[in-house]
Amino acid sequence: MHKGFIKTAAILGALSVAIGAFAAHQLKGNISGNALEIFETAVKYQFYHVFALMAVGILYKEFPTKLMIWSGRLFIIGIVLFSGSLYILTAVKAAGASSYNWIGAITPLGGLCFIFGWIFIFPGCNRKV
């Protein structure tokens, strides 16, 4: 078991719930529908990858490989880049500051981290250390 990944997943999971509740109660009706959709996508993908990170933390006990470690790291980096950039983009759109829309260009980098995190689980499930 990789306790660091499990603890990080617990914190990011709690944040997902808190951020989602904030959106449901404070943002709805106060920002455009498009900005709200962006925010909801960020929360959804953060929450999906919290479960992925938790799974990697558990799988690591059986498969303590470097690829499994990298899978967990990539999920964390992906959450920061993907969801973080969308949270910032939502704030930018809510503020009406269109000159900062370039922040959305960071999002695909986080998506690539998610993809490689999932891919690394497959070869990471070897008994080699």
C-alpha positions, 0 to 999 in steps of 0.5 A: 500500500502506498500511504502517500497516494491514499492520503492525498486521495483522501484530501483531494476527495474531500476537496472535490465534495467541498468544491462541488457543494460550493458550485451548487450553492454559490456559483449556480445563478451567479455565473454563466451556464458555460462557466458553470459547465467548465467548473463542473467538468473540473470537479467531475474529473478531479473526483474520478481521478481521486478514485484512480489515485486511491486504486493505485495506492492500494495496487501498489501493495501487490505491485510495487513498481516504478510505473505504479508510482508514476501512475499515481504521480501522473494522476496528481499532476493531472488533477492539478493541471486539468482541474486546476486550470479549469477552476482558474478559467471559470474564475476568469470567465466569471470576472469577465477577463477574456485576456486570460482565456489562454489558461485553458491551453494548460488543460490538455496537458493535465488530460495527457497526464490522466491518460498516461496514468491509466496506461502506466497501470497496465505494465505496472501490474508486474511483480518486478520491483 
